């Protein structure tokens, strides 16, 4: 079985005015009469990736993708320091999804998301469970303090000490006590050069640990300024605010998902989002299934991940 369907192009796209001076870029691929699914990209701030269209049978699915506020082709771009991001929160994104669903005249849709995309999927589904047919998640992140401490305050740094040293290098001694807060200040600096240097260092840290076996392609891609600046600025805005979630909220409220079928695909050696979160979510979500892959990390192309995602979307394609 091929892990991905062949590349496809959108048959329809546009920009939706979601208020607060923001427009959200969206596109539809596959079968206009097919089963609706919406893809929620990670980051937050990474923007949609064309490869995400290939997780779904294009004859069976109407595939909706969109760039979240400030990311990709949505406007205004978060790379501009003049935008204070006050109107860019988890709950703004949940509301944007509802506007987009209504704009596209979709009654109910499947949710598909990894990492931050999993966070947003859970927040949306717990707010609008009646609009969700199924949920497919990968590399689960829920925004809890312990999850953020692991990746950004020293946990994963014990496994990658050289890369962790590079991550801390732009910060003074006071900043190293709370790297997230310190980097947030640098990413809001009025000087574009300061923002770019900080964004590249912050983003390169995640690029170093995203795959079970470090890959130069990830390191170089995450370090590109055109990717790193919006990625880092939006993510730091979210993470320093706890994603506007109560501590543990998404797992606490997982019972609201009862009756919604779900598949959770998780790498055993995911250093960005360790599997304990996926396990706790699975235990709290009645009817969910968990696949922990023995040789995978966080990256979507780590061993077995693409195959499990396709098995899930193929299975759910046949359900009403």
C-alpha positions in Angstrom: 0.0 0.0 0.0 1.3 3.5 -0.9 1.6 5.7 2.2 0.3 8.8 0.4 -2.2 9.4 -2.4 -0.8 11.2 -5.5 -0.3 15.0 -5.4 -3.3 17.0 -6.3 -4.2 20.7 -6.8 -7.1 22.7 -5.3 -10.2 22.9 -7.4 -11.3 25.9 -5.4 -9.6 28.5 -3.1 -10.2 31.9 -1.6 -9.8 34.2 1.3 -12.3 34.6 4.1 -12.8 37.7 6.2 -12.9 36.5 9.8 -12.9 39.9 11.4 -10.4 41.8 13.5 -8.7 42.9 10.2 -7.8 39.2 9.5 -8.4 37.2 6.3 -7.9 33.4 6.2 -6.7 31.6 3.1 -8.5 28.3 2.4 -8.6 25.7 -0.4 -10.6 22.7 -1.3 -9.2 19.6 -3.0 -10.5 16.2 -4.1 -14.1 15.5 -4.7 -16.5 18.4 -4.3 -19.3 15.9 -3.4 -17.0 13.8 -1.1 -16.9 13.5 2.6 -15.7 16.7 4.2 -12.4 16.7 6.2 -10.5 19.8 7.4 -6.8 19.7 7.9 -5.4 21.7 10.9 -1.7 22.6 10.5 0.8 22.6 13.2 3.0 25.3 14.8 0.9 27.2 15.5 2.2 29.3 12.6 3.7 26.8 10.2 1.0 27.2 7.5 -0.6 24.5 5.4 1.6 22.0 3.5 0.6 20.6 0.1 1.7 17.1 1.2 -1.3 17.2 3.7 -3.7 16.9 0.7 -2.2 13.4 0.1 -3.4 11.8 3.3 -6.9 11.3 1.8 -8.5 9.4 -1.1 -9.3 12.3 -3.5 -12.3 10.4 -4.9 -13.8 9.9 -1.5 -13.0 13.2 0.3 -13.7 16.9 0.0 -10.4 18.0 1.5 -10.4 21.5 3.2 -7.1 23.1 4.2 -6.6 26.6 5.5 -3.8 28.8 6.9 -4.5 29.9 10.4 -4.4 33.5 11.4 -1.0 35.1 10.6 0.3 32.0 8.9 1.0 31.2 5.2 -1.2 33.2 2.9 -3.5 34.5 5.6 -3.2 38.2 6.4 -1.8 40.2 8.1 1.4 38.1 8.2 2.7 37.5 11.7 6.2 38.3 10.6 5.3 41.9 10.8 6.0 43.3 14.3 3.3 46.0 13.8 0.7 43.3 14.4 0.5 42.7 18.2 -1.4 39.3 17.6 -4.0 40.3 20.3 -6.7 38.9 17.9 -4.9 35.6 17.4 -5.8 33.1 20.0 -7.0 29.5 20.2 -10.6 30.7 20.5 -10.3 33.0 17.5 -9.1 30.0 15.5 -12.1 27.9 16.7 -14.4 30.6 15.6 -12.6 30.9 12.2 -13.2 27.2 11.7 -16.9 27.6 12.2 -17.0 30.6 9.8 -15.2 28.6 7.2 -17.5 25.6 7.7 -20.5 27.7 7.2 -19.0 29.6 4.3 -18.3 26.2 2.5 -21.8 25.0 3.5 -20.5 21.9 5.3 -22.8 20.4 7.9 -20.2 18.2 9.6 -16.6 17.4 8.9 -13.8 15.1 10.0 -10.9 16.8 11.8 -7.3 15.9 11.0 -4.3 17.5 12.8 -0.9 16.9 14.2 1.0 18.6 17.0 -0.6 22.0 17.5 -3.1 20.9 14.9 -4.2 18.2 17.4 -4.6 20.9 20.1 -6.9 22.9 17.8 -8.8 19.9 16.7 -9.5 19.0 20.4 -10.5 22.6 21.3 -12.9 22.8 18.3 -14.4 19.3 18.8 -15.0 19.9 22.5 -16.7 23.2 21.6 -18.7 22.0 18.6 -19.0 18.2 19.0 -22.1 18.0 16.9 -20.1 19.3 13.9 -17.5 16.5 14.0 -17.8 13.1 12.3 -14.3 11.7 13.3 -10.9 12.9 14.5 -7.5 11.8 13.4 -4.6 13.1 15.5 -0.8 12.7 15.2 1.8 13.6 17.8 -0.6 14.9 20.4 0.0 18.3 22.1 -2.5 19.8 24.6 -0.6 22.9 25.8 -0.1 21.8 29.4 2.8 23.4 31.4 4.7 20.1 31.6 4.6 19.6 27.8 6.0 23.1 27.3 8.6 22.6 30.0 9.8 19.4 28.4 10.6 20.9 25.0 11.3 24.6 25.8 12.6 24.6 29.4 15.2 21.9 29.4 13.6 18.4 29.4 14.5 17.4 25.8 17.7 19.4 26.1 19.2 16.5 28.2 19.1 14.3 25.1 20.4 16.9 22.7 22.8 19.0 24.8 24.7 20.5 21.8 21.5 21.7 20.1 20.1 22.9 23.5 23.2 25.0 24.0 22.6 26.6 20.6 19.0 27.3 21.6 20.1 29.1 24.7 22.9 31.0 23.1 20.9 34.1 22.1 19.6 34.6 25.7 21.3 36.2 28.6 21.5 34.5 32.0 18.2 36.0 33.2 16.5 34.9 30.0 17.7 31.4 30.3 15.6 31.1 33.5 12.5 31.2 31.3 13.4 30.8 27.6 9.9 31.1 26.3 9.4 34.6 27.9 12.8 35.7 26.8 12.3 34.6 23.2 8.9 36.2 23.1 10.4 39.5 23.8 13.0 39.0 21.1 10.3 38.1 18.6 8.4 41.2 19.4 11.5 43.4 18.9 11.0 46.3 16.5 14.3 45.5 14.7 13.7 42.9 12.0 17.3 41.7 12.3 16.8 40.9 16.0 13.5 39.1 15.3 15.1 37.0 12.5 18.1 35.9 14.5 16.0 34.9 17.4 13.4 33.1 15.3 16.1 31.1 13.5 17.7 30.0 16.8 14.3 29.1 18.3 13.0 27.3 15.3 16.2 25.4 14.6 15.9 23.7 18.1 12.6 22.1 17.0 14.1 21.2 13.7 16.9 19.3 15.4 14.6 17.1 17.4 11.5 16.7 15.2 12.5 13.4 13.7 13.5 10.2 15.5 16.8 10.3 13.6 18.0 14.0 13.1 17.8 15.0 9.5 19.6 17.9 7.9 16.5 18.7 5.7 14.5 19.4 8.9 17.3 21.5 10.4 17.7 23.6 7.2 14.0 24.0 6.6 13.2 25.1 10.1 16.1 27.6 10.0 14.9 29.4 6.9 13.9 32.9 8.0 10.8 33.0 5.9 9.5 30.0 7.8 11.1 30.6 11.2 9.9 34.2 11.8 6.1 33.6 11.6 6.5 30.1 13.1 8.4 31.3 16.1 6.4 34.5 16.6 3.0 32.9 16.6 4.0 29.9 18.6 5.6 32.0 21.3 2.6 34.2 21.5 0.4 31.1 22.1 2.8 29.2 24.4 3.5 32.2 26.7 -0.3 32.5 27.2 -0.9 28.8 27.8 -2.8 28.7 24.5 -5.7 30.4 26.5 -6.6 27.0 27.9 -7.1 26.0 31.6 -4.3 23.7 32.7 -5.2 20.2 31.5 -8.4 21.4 29.9 -8.4 19.3 26.8 -7.8 16.1 28.6 -10.2 17.1 31.4 -12.9 17.7 28.9 -12.2 14.7 26.6 -15.5 13.1 27.7 -17.2 15.6 25.6 -15.9 13.7 22.6 -17.9 10.6 23.5 -19.5 9.2 20.4 -16.9 10.7 18.0 -14.7 8.0 16.6 -11.0 8.9 16.9 -7.6 7.6 15.9 -4.4 8.8 17.7 -1.1 8.1 15.9 1.9 8.6 18.2 5.6 8.0 17.8 7.2 6.1 20.8 10.2 8.4 20.6 8.5 11.7 19.9 10.8 14.3 21.6 8.5 17.2 20.7 5.3 15.7 22.1 6.1 12.7 24.3 3.6 9.8 24.1 2.3 10.2 27.7 0.0 13.0 26.5 -1.5 10.8 23.7 -1.9 7.9 26.2 -3.7 10.2 28.8 -6.0 11.6 26.1 -6.8 8.1 24.9 -7.8 7.0 28.4 -10.0 10.0 28.8 -11.7 9.9 25.4 -14.3 7.1 25.2 -14.1 5.2 21.9 -10.7 6.5 20.8 -8.0 4.2 19.4 -4.3 4.7 20.1 -1.4 3.5 17.8 2.0 4.0 19.4 4.6 3.4 16.7 7.8 1.7 18.0 10.3 3.4 15.6 8.8 6.9 15.1 9.4 10.3 16.5 7.4 13.4 15.9 7.8 13.9 12.1 5.0 12.9 9.8 7.5 10.9 7.6 9.0 8.9 10.5 8.6 5.1 10.2 5.0 4.0 10.0 3.3 7.3 10.6 2.1 8.0 7.0 0.8 4.4 6.7 -1.2 4.6 10.0 -2.7 8.0 8.9 -3.8 6.6 5.6 -5.3 3.5 7.2 -7.4 5.8 9.5 -8.6 8.1 6.7 -9.4 5.2 4.4 -11.4 3.5 7.1 -13.3 6.7 8.0 -14.0 7.5 4.3 -16.6 4.7 4.3 -18.5 6.0 7.3 -21.5 8.4 7.1 
